[in-house]
Amino acid sequence: MSNPPLPRVTERPAAPKPPRLDSATEQLVERLRSARTANEMAEIVGLKPIKGRSGPKIAY
């Protein structure tokens, strides 16, 4: 007793759209996206700058 083969699907379902972010989150994302260094990112999210003997460290 074998099962009959399933019909082939020729079209893929559309990918679900990501949920719309509120304006404050969009602004935060844009600020993080435009940050050039890890210390700029840290400042945006309210962390202390990363320091070391040889200058700022990239850790994010």
Secondary structure, DSSP 4 states (H G I P E B T S, - for coil): -PPPPPPPP-SPPPPPPPPPPPHHHHHHHHHHHH--SHHHHHHHHTPPPP--TTS-----
